[in-house]
Amino acid sequence: MGIEKESIRGLTGRAEGLLFKRMATRTIHVSLPGELNGFVERKVSGGRYQDASEVIRDALRRMEAAELAEDLQDFERAFSGGHDRPEAADDILRVESAVKAARKK
């Protein structure tokens, strides 16, 4: 498995080239309540996605990106205000706590 260049359609509707490793796929079965199933079907019939699997993959990628953005915000908050003064013991504890919390996720 090498790194391949692929196009991903972003929220803006523009296709941008990204580099990522191709992941091996595995089939799983997911049960959805009626309203979510209807949402998936509308996305497919709207032409943006070819099938339900594409809708679910996109939703999971967006969820993962949101979690990573949240982790980054937590990390930035842990380090905020540290540039204009010497490091204090409570700064170290705050950073260690943020790192431990991120590792648990």
C-alpha positions in Angstrom: 0.0 0.0 0.0 1.7 3.2 -1.2 0.6 6.7 -1.0 -1.7 7.8 -3.8 -3.0 11.2 -4.9 -6.8 11.3 -4.9 -9.4 14.0 -5.2 -11.8 14.6 -2.4 -14.8 16.9 -2.7 -14.7 19.3 0.2 -17.5 21.2 1.9 -16.9 24.0 -0.6 -17.7 21.8 -3.5 -14.2 22.2 -4.9 -12.1 19.1 -5.6 -8.7 19.4 -4.0 -5.8 16.9 -4.3 -4.8 15.2 -1.1 -2.2 12.6 -0.3 -3.2 9.7 1.9 -2.7 6.0 2.3 -5.3 3.8 0.8 -7.1 1.9 3.5 -8.1 -1.7 3.2 -11.9 -2.0 3.2 -14.0 -4.4 5.2 -17.7 -4.9 4.9 -19.9 -4.2 7.9 -23.6 -4.0 8.3 -25.2 -0.9 10.0 -28.8 -0.6 11.1 -30.2 2.9 10.7 -33.5 4.3 12.0 -35.9 5.4 9.3 -35.0 9.1 9.4 -31.3 8.5 8.9 -32.0 5.9 6.3 -34.1 8.4 4.4 -31.3 11.0 4.7 -28.8 8.6 3.2 -31.2 7.7 0.4 -31.8 11.4 -0.4 -28.1 12.0 -0.6 -27.6 9.2 -3.1 -30.7 10.1 -5.1 -29.4 13.7 -5.2 -26.4 12.6 -7.1 -23.7 13.7 -4.8 -22.9 10.1 -3.8 -22.9 6.9 -5.8 -24.2 4.7 -3.0 -25.0 4.5 0.7 -21.4 3.4 1.6 -20.1 6.6 0.1 -22.4 8.6 2.3 -21.4 6.8 5.5 -17.7 7.0 4.6 -18.0 10.8 4.1 -19.9 11.2 7.4 -17.3 9.2 9.3 -14.5 11.3 7.7 -16.2 14.5 8.7 -16.8 13.2 12.2 -13.1 12.3 12.5 -12.0 15.7 11.2 -14.3 17.4 13.8 -12.8 15.3 16.6 -9.3 16.2 15.5 -10.2 19.9 15.3 -11.6 19.7 18.8 -8.4 18.0 20.1 -6.4 20.8 18.5 -8.5 23.4 20.2 -8.0 21.6 23.5 -4.3 21.5 22.9 -4.2 25.2 21.9 -6.1 26.1 25.1 -3.7 24.2 27.2 -0.8 26.3 25.8 -2.6 29.6 25.6 -0.9 32.5 27.3 2.4 30.8 27.8 4.4 33.0 25.5 4.6 36.1 27.6 5.7 34.7 30.9 8.0 31.9 32.3 6.5 28.4 32.6 4.9 27.7 35.9 4.0 24.4 37.6 0.3 24.8 36.8 1.1 25.3 33.1 2.9 21.9 33.1 0.0 20.2 34.9 -2.5 21.8 32.5 -0.5 20.5 29.4 0.0 17.1 30.9 -3.8 16.9 31.7 -4.7 17.9 28.1 -2.3 15.3 26.7 -3.7 12.5 28.9 -7.2 13.4 28.0 -6.4 13.3 24.3 -4.8 9.9 24.6 -7.9 8.5 26.2 -10.0 9.4 23.2 
